[in-house]
Amino acid sequence: MWWTINTTLTFTRTDGFHNIADGINMFKNRFFDVIFDSICYRRHLIAPKIRMFFNSYESTDFSNMFDIDHFNGYLYNHHGIFVVEKRCVNNYDSLREAKYKSKHCIAVDNHIENNNTISNNMYSSVPDSLSIRKNLTVHLRPCLRLKKFSRLLEGRMNQKYICLHMRTEEDFKIYQQNATPGYYTMKEIITKLRLTMRNFPSIFKNIGDIYIAGDHNNTEEIQKEFELLGLNTFTKKSISSRDIFTYMELALVDQEICENATVFIGNNHSAWSELVYYLRILLGRSRETNFQYNAQEPNEELNRTMHQFCTQRELEYFGRRCRYYRRL
């Protein structure tokens, strides 16, 4: 049987196998669902072309974002399956291709709606499902082209640096307006960062550079504000343009740089910040080097040190409890 699973967040009719998402973390979650099914049914996966809508239409091949050889090495060595890009099986005519898929593969086809329940059933029936999910997260790495660009950016900074996911874009502000304390302005974040640097001198010792992750157009204003903290500011836009990389590719560049940072500061109402935090912990970074600028209790004063990063799934993922506060 040819399992066809809808992994799209926005349903639309397209001309082939695609995955449409509004962010890199949401894409990964949907993609991992299908990978999990492939593992359970021991079938290879025909990967979609990745399409995304963020202000404008964007599209990229799977291998232009991820290291497919590394990912396949993990999948094949541990689970006996691998990922094949859609363009790699285009040499089949329609009949032969359909037979090939039905026998060997799970395909991702967003023409089909409401057929994504297989993973939910499988998760509960496989004892090591959480371990598998963690390994998928670790092994779906950026491709070499994006890694080289990340290293180029890191090379411009000192070895010790802060990575701040400053989620101040307008789309997040609108989404979080009823979920206080989800949204913070740049001024508010800087106020909390100043206190945190003062109160954790051993963690921030000898750090003079800060990398700002996110999609910001006010680069000069950002640099001026953080200079008041004695920090040199870096962003991907200082040596790149959207003509070279897509928005999703640049999100992976940000992710790579934040993973390697001495200190990571994020917004725990952001799925992207949460993913970076998971990766840092899974890759062996100390929990004490991860902070959030969100409050942990109602009516918490703004003029307060940042808390260590805490997620809703802290106990499930890492076996420990923390205070997670969110009002919806």
N, C-alpha and C positions, 0 to 999 in steps of 0.2 A: 504493500500500500504506500502511496506517495503522501506522506504527511506534509501538509501545507499550512504554515503557521503565520498568522498576521503579527508582525512585530512593530507596526507603525503606530505613531502617536497621532498623526493626522492622516485620515483616510483620504486617499485620492487615487484616481486612475492614472497609471503610468504605462510606459511601453515595455516594461520588463520587470526584473527582480530588483526591488529597491527597499531601502529602509529609510523612512523619513522621521527625523527627530528634531527637537528644538534645543538640544544640548548634548555634549559628549557623554555625560554620565547617564542620561536617559537612553541614549543609543546603546551604551554598553549593557545596561540592565536588560533591555529587550533582546539584544544579541545573545547574552549569556543564557537567557531562557531557552533559546533555540539550540544553542550549543549543548545545554543540559539534556535536552530531548535527544540530540544526536548521540550523546554518551550513553544514555539509557537504552536507546534502540540500537546502539552500535552501528550507526550509519554515518557516512561522511556528510558534510554540510556544503551546499552550494551557497556561497556568501553573496549578499546583495551588493549592488552599487549603493554607496551611502549618499543619500540626498538630504538636504537640510534647508529649512527656511529660517533665516534670521535677518530681518530687514530686506534681504534680497535672496533670490534663489541660488543655491550652491550645490555642487555635486562633485564627488570624488570617488575614485576606486578604493577598495578596501586596502590594497597594498600601498597606496599613497599615504596612508595614515598609520598603518600598523605593520609590525615586523611579522609577516605571515610565516616565514620560515621558522622563527623561534616559537611562535604559537603552535604551529603544526608539530614541531619537535616535541613539545610538551604533550599535546593531545595524542599523538601517535604512540609515544613511549609509555604513557600512563593509561590511555583509554582506547587505543587501537583505532582511532578515527583521525581524519584531517579535514581541513577546510579547502574547498576549491572555489576560486573566483568564477563568477558567472561567465566572464569573457573567455575563460579557459575551456568551456564546454560548448562554445558557439559553433564549433565545427560539426556538431551533430545536426542532422536534419530533425525536424520536429518529432517525428515518430521515434527515431532512434534515441533522441535526447530524453523523451518521456519514459521510454523503457529503461534507460540508464538510470534516471533519477529514481524511478519506482523501485528498482532493485537495490541500489547502492546508497541513495542519498536522501537527506531531508532538504527540501528547498524552502527558501523564504519568498513568499509571494504576497504582496500587499493588495492583491485584488480580492483576497478572501478575508472576510470580516468574522469576528467572534469565534475564532478557531484557535485560541491561544490558551486552552485550559490544560494541555498535556503537562506542561511544566509544573503547574500547581499540584497536580495529582502525584507527579513523580517526586517532588521535594519531600513529601510526607512519607514516601515509601522507601527512600534510600537513606540509610543511616549516616553516611558521610557526605551528605549533600552540602552542608555548610563548608566543609573542608574543600570540596570541589570548587565551590563558588569563590572561596578565597584564592585558590590556585589560579583560577581563570582570571581573576582581577590582577594578580601579580604578573602573569605571563602574557597578557595582551599588552604588549609594549609598543611605544611609538616606533615608526620605521627609521631606518638609518638617516634618511634625509632630514627628518625632524630632530633626531638626536644630535646631528651635527650642528644644526642651528641653535639648539639648546646649549650645546657646549660653547658655541661662539658667544652667546649672551653671557653664560657663566664666566667665561674667560675675561670679560670686561669688568667683572666684580672681584672683590677680594674673596679669598677662600671661605671666609665666614660672612654670611649675609642672612638677612631676614627676607622671607617671602610673605607678602601680604596679599591675600585675596580680598580686595576692596570692592565688595559687591554694592556699588552705589549707582549702577545703571538704572535708567528710568523704568525699564520693564520689571525689574526686581522691586523697585519702590512701589509700583502700582500693585504688584502681586502681594506684597507684604504689608500693605497699608492697614489691614485689619488683623495682623498677626504680630503686633508689638510683643516683644522687642526684636523683630526680625530685621528691620531696616535701620541703618545708621548712616549719618552723613560723614563726609571726610573729616570735618572738624571734630565730630564726636569720636571718631576712631582715633584720631591723632591725640586727643585728650587722654583717652584710655591707654594708648601706646606709651605716652610720656610717663604715666604712672607705673606702668608695667615694667618698663626699662629701669626705672628707679628702684623698684621693689624686688627685682630679680637680677641683681648685678652680675652674679656668676654666670647666668645663662646668656646675658647680652654682652658679656665682656668682650672687648676688642671688635665689636661689630660696628662697621661704619657705612655699610651699604644696605639698601633695601630694594627689593624687586617687587613691582606692583603688578599683580596678575589681574586680568579682566579686560574689558573693552572700554577704554577711556579716551576721550578726545582732548581733555584739558591737561595735557602733559606738562606744560609750563607752570600752571597753577599748582599741580601736584608736586613738582620739583621744589618750588618755593616754600610750600608748606612743610615738607619733610626736611628741608635744609635747616629749619628752625630747631629740629631735633638733633641736628648734627649728622644727618644721614644723606649719603649720596643716592639719588633715585635713578632706577633703571626700569625700562619697560621694553617690550618687544618692538614697539613702534619706533624706537630710536634707530634701528638699523633694518627695519622691514617695512613692507607695505602689503596691503591686501591683494596687490597684483601678483605677489609671489606665493602667498599661502592663503588658503581659505580660512574662514572663521573657525571651523572645527579643527583644522590642522594647528592653528595658533593656540587653541584651547589645550591641545596635547603638549605643545611647547611649554605653555604655562605650567601644566601638570608636572612635566619632567623637572623643571627648574624648582618648583615648590617641593617636590620630593627630596631634592638634594640640599635644600636650604638648612642652615644651622637652626633656624627657628621658623616655624610656620604659624601664621595667624590667619584665621578664617572666620566665616559666618556659619554657625552650625544649623541655620535654616536653609543653607544652600547645599544642594546635592553635590555640586562640584567640590566645594570645600570638604564635605564629608568624605568624598572619594579620595581626595589627597590625603586626608588624615588616616583613612584605612590603609592606604598604600604605605605611608610612612611607618605605621606601626607594624604592618606585615613584613616590611623590609628591614625592620630592626631599629628604627629610630626611637629614641626615648620619648615616652608619653609627656614628660615634663617640658619638652621643646615645642609643644603644640598648644596654641592658645586660641580662644574665641573672644570676640568682642561683644557677644550677646550676653544679656543678663541671665541669671539663674533663679530669679525669684521676682514676683510682682513688685512694681514700684521701686526697683533697684536704682540707686542713684547713679547718674552718669559718671560722676567724678570718682571712679572706683577702678581698681586694678582688674585687668582681664582675668578670666577664669581659664583653667586648662580645658582643652577641647573635649566636648561631651556630645555623644549622639544618642538617638533613641534606641539604637541596637547595641549599645556598649556591652551590656551583659551577655547578649546572644553571641556577639562576635569575639569579645575578649574576656569574658568571664568575670567582669567587675562592674560595680555599680557606680553611677555618677549622677549628679543632679541635672536633669534635663528639663528645661522650662520652655513651653511654647503655648501661647494662647491663640486659638483660632476662632 
